[in-house]
Amino acid sequence: MIKNEKQYIVTKKKLSGIYEGIDRIEALKKPISATKKLILVSLKVMKEQMENEIHAFDLLKTSDSPLLNERSIDNLPELLIEFKIHSGMTQKEFSQKVGMKEQQIQRYEAENFNSISFKNLLKILHAIGLDIKVRGYVSEKSGGGQVIAS
């Protein structure tokens, strides 16, 4: 996932290099070696992944509709990053809005918010006005399956 404008620019530059690599291999005389075929397939897979990430970032930045759909709590880090991108905020603006240092936000994003305290998570959610709804389910493994909290 592209998390900020800098990563977006770097990804686009790398994608340009991948296009060139694909063109070079496809321009070789046929038949190409198994190694070159493997490299070509790898480059095409990387190309598709990068194009998808660039498209997703562009969509978040340009869409008028809220793209912040319901998802698992495991995806909360992506939701925070998507909210920042969709809002058009830089890391600096986001950090100012939530009252934290920009470097701290950069660290949180780099590690997908794995080390954030619950207190700081709530601080961010309240500051940006992102309303999170949590529903609890007991898994079938636990002997249940009914909603226990809403």
C-alpha positions in Angstrom: 0.0 0.0 0.0 1.3 3.4 -0.9 1.1 5.5 2.3 2.1 9.0 1.2 3.1 11.2 -1.7 6.8 10.4 -1.5 6.1 6.6 -1.8 3.7 7.4 -4.7 6.5 9.2 -6.6 9.1 6.5 -5.9 6.6 3.8 -7.0 5.9 5.6 -10.3 9.6 5.9 -10.9 10.2 2.2 -10.2 7.3 1.4 -12.5 8.9 3.3 -15.3 12.0 1.2 -14.8 10.0 -2.0 -14.9 8.3 -0.9 -18.2 11.8 -0.4 -19.7 12.9 -3.9 -18.4 9.9 -5.5 -20.0 10.5 -3.7 -23.3 14.2 -4.8 -23.3 13.4 -8.5 -22.8 10.5 -8.5 -25.2 12.8 -6.9 -27.9 15.2 -9.8 -27.7 15.5 -12.3 -30.5 13.2 -15.3 -30.0 13.5 -17.8 -28.4 14.5 -16.2 -25.1 16.1 -18.2 -22.4 14.2 -19.7 -19.4 16.0 -17.2 -17.2 14.8 -14.3 -19.3 11.3 -15.7 -19.3 11.3 -16.0 -15.6 12.5 -12.4 -15.2 9.9 -11.2 -17.7 7.1 -12.9 -15.7 8.4 -11.4 -12.5 8.6 -7.9 -14.0 5.0 -8.3 -15.3 3.7 -9.3 -11.8 5.6 -6.4 -10.2 4.1 -4.1 -12.9 0.6 -5.2 -12.1 1.0 -4.8 -8.4 2.5 -1.3 -8.7 -0.2 -0.2 -11.1 -2.8 -1.5 -8.7 -1.3 0.4 -5.8 -0.9 3.6 -7.9 -4.5 3.3 -9.0 -5.8 2.8 -5.4 -3.8 5.9 -4.3 -5.1 8.0 -7.1 -8.7 6.8 -6.4 -8.3 7.8 -2.7 -7.0 11.2 -3.6 -9.5 12.1 -6.3 -12.7 10.4 -5.3 -15.5 12.6 -3.9 -17.2 9.6 -2.2 -16.1 8.2 1.1 -14.2 5.0 0.3 -13.8 4.1 3.9 -15.9 1.0 3.9 -16.6 -1.5 6.7 -13.7 -3.9 7.4 -12.1 -5.9 10.0 -10.3 -4.3 13.0 -7.1 -5.9 11.6 -7.4 -3.4 8.8 -7.5 -0.3 11.0 -4.0 0.8 10.1 -5.0 0.9 6.4 -8.2 2.8 7.3 -6.2 5.5 9.0 -3.8 5.8 6.1 -6.7 5.9 3.6 -8.4 8.5 5.6 -5.3 10.7 5.6 -4.9 10.3 1.8 -8.6 10.8 1.1 -8.5 14.0 3.2 -5.6 15.3 1.1 -3.4 15.7 4.2 0.3 15.4 4.2 2.0 13.6 7.1 2.9 17.0 8.5 -0.7 18.3 8.3 -2.0 15.0 9.7 0.5 15.1 12.6 -0.5 18.7 13.4 -4.2 17.8 13.3 -3.7 15.0 15.8 -1.2 16.9 18.0 1.8 14.5 17.5 5.2 15.0 16.0 5.5 14.2 12.3 8.3 11.7 13.0 6.0 9.7 15.3 3.3 9.5 12.7 5.9 8.4 10.1 7.0 5.6 12.5 3.5 4.5 13.1 2.8 4.4 9.4 6.0 2.6 8.6 5.1 -0.2 11.0 1.4 -0.2 10.2 0.5 1.3 13.6 1.6 -2.0 15.4 3.3 -0.2 18.3 0.6 2.5 18.8 -0.9 2.6 22.3 -4.6 2.4 22.6 -4.5 5.9 24.2 -2.7 7.4 21.1 -5.0 5.5 18.7 -8.0 7.0 20.4 -6.3 10.4 20.3 -5.9 10.2 16.6 -9.4 8.9 16.0 -11.0 11.7 18.0 -8.8 14.4 16.5 -9.6 13.4 12.9 -13.3 12.7 13.6 -13.1 9.2 12.3 -16.1 7.3 13.7 -15.3 3.6 14.3 -18.0 1.1 15.1 -17.0 -2.2 16.6 -19.1 -5.4 16.6 -18.0 -8.4 18.6 -18.6 -12.0 17.4 -17.9 -15.2 19.2 -16.2 -17.5 16.7 -17.5 -21.0 16.0 -14.3 -22.3 17.6 -15.4 -20.7 20.9 -18.7 -22.5 20.8 -20.8 -19.6 19.7 -21.6 -17.5 16.7 -23.9 -14.8 18.0 -23.2 -11.1 18.3 -22.1 -10.3 21.8 -21.5 -6.6 21.5 -22.5 -3.9 19.2 
